[in-house]
Amino acid sequence: MHVTLRQLRIFEAVARHGSISRAAAELHLTQPAVSMQMKQLESLVGVALVEQVGKRLLLTQAGTELREHARDIAMRMADLGAAMDQFRGLERGLLRLAVVSTANYFLPGLIAEFTRRHPGVRISLQVANREVVLAALAASAADLAITGRPPDSPDIVAQHFMDNPLVVIAPPGHPLVGRGPVPLARLARETLVVREPGSGTRAALERHFALHGLEVRPGCELGTNEALKQAVRAGLGLGMVSMQTIELELAAGCLVVLPVEGFPIVRQWYVVHRTRKRLSTAAQIFRSMLLARDPAAQKA
């Protein structure tokens, strides 16, 4: 069975996304090219690997088995690349990062600093919600992940490097603006603009409300912080975002932070990698650069 590494890589991306188009976008290939490779792979193994259910591709039993082998091979190839990087130093190489969308507000500056120091290293950056980011890490499609809530797993090493305060935002003309502290129960009566399921910010909001015996009243569900901020500005509801995402809006006066009881919710940013994964020199140095922002993390 002459299956190529390229076919396994394409299959793993399709299996992870459940979509030809999303896999093609991640791999910088055309959809016909991905479809052709999938058909060739199924022909080589002699069984169907995926089946179409609605708009999603689901794995067959054979596909599920192949996915585990593909992930194992991908991890071994990544280890091989990292081992060779040790000999090359930082003159060349590839650093693959998967980050939740909120982190994309501060991470480009850190990546720019890294590339100035190590111009021979290429950066691959995947920006998605927490669920997709952790899936990329599990599939060895990323060397490091940046997330606000790492999974509780012995297979994961997670190190804190920066705080992430979450605040409630409103348009300047909202009735709650300027009235002093807002009880959490009063906020619960408001329509809230929220992130999509799978988002760490959405999960933090729901946990905070549940802790106080309250329920979130979701209005719009939006897939990005930018869309959420625009919805709040348009008066569709109040929202919760990271303070790090609204510097420009606060300076322009188009959004305000409400002083809500129990806020800000102070979460942490974590740099995450798999326990069994050998980190390349580039990944080790980038991780150290992040941890240098928090002296306590360096001692952990």
Secondary structure as UniProt FT lines:
FT   HELIX           5..17
FT   HELIX           20..27
FT   HELIX           31..45
FT   STRAND          50..53
FT   TURN            54..55
FT   STRAND          56..59
FT   HELIX           61..88
FT   TURN            89..90
FT   STRAND          93..100
FT   HELIX           101..105
FT   HELIX           107..117
FT   TURN            119..120
FT   STRAND          121..128
FT   HELIX           130..138
FT   TURN            139..140
FT   STRAND          144..147
FT   TURN            154..155
FT   STRAND          156..170
FT   TURN            172..173
FT   TURN            175..178
FT   HELIX           184..187
FT   TURN            188..189
FT   STRAND          192..195
FT   TURN            197..198
FT   HELIX           200..211
FT   TURN            212..213
FT   STRAND          218..222
FT   HELIX           225..233
FT   TURN            234..235
FT   STRAND          238..242
FT   HELIX           243..245
FT   HELIX           247..252
FT   STRAND          256..258
FT   TURN            261..262
FT   STRAND          265..274
FT   TURN            275..276
FT   HELIX           281..291
FT   TURN            292..293
FT   HELIX           295..299
//
